[in-house]
């Protein structure tokens, strides 16, 4: 698969990705995806996206508190 952003070849990987859906941030662990080594674009296979969206719709997830570093970019 070619990257839609920069046209480089994507590499199959597994691990964590974050999804922003409806104003909420979801961390997805242990998932397979493709990533562009050039620009960092990540893409899920359609079948995996469908499964994840169904799980989110049906609230089939565990909520955990994690610390996320937050930067203020207004002074850049």
N, C-alpha and C positions, 0 to 999 in steps of 0.2 A: 504494500500500500504506500502511496505517496502522500506526503504531508500537504494538506490543503493550504497551509500558510506559506510554506517556502519551497515546496516541491521536492524535498529530500526524501530518501527512503526511510520509512518508519521501522522501528525495532520492537519486537514483541517483548513485553516485560510483565512482571507481576509484582504486586505490593499494595501500597496505599495511594488513593487519589481523593481529592475533595471535589464535591459537587455543590453548586449553589443553585437551589431550586426554590422558587417562590419566596425569595428573601431569606431562606434558611441555609445554613452551611451543614453539609453532611460529609463525614469522613467515612470512606469505604475502604475496609481492610481486606487483604487477601483476595484481590481481584486481578484478572488479567486484562491488559490494555496494550495499545501500541503507542510508542513515544518517538518523537522526532529528536535525534541526537543533535541536530543543528539549532532548532529554536525552542525545543521543550514542549511543543504541542502534544497533548495526550488525547487519545481517541479510544472509546469503548466500542466493542463489537455491538451491533444492533441487538443481538439476542441478550447480551449482558445488560445493556441499557434497559431493555424491556423488563427484565427480571428486577433490576434495582428500582425502577419507577413503580412497579407493582408493590414491592416491599415498602416503599415510602408511602404510597397511597393507603396501604393496609396497616400502616404503622407497625411493621414487623422489623423493628430495630430497637436497640438498647441505647438509652441516653446516658452519656458519661460526661463528666466535667473534665476538660483539659485546659491547660494553660497555653495561650496563644500570644506570642509577642505582637504588640500593636505599635506601629510607628505613626507619628504625626507628620505628614508631608507638607503642611502648610508653610513651613519655613525654608523649603528648598528653593 
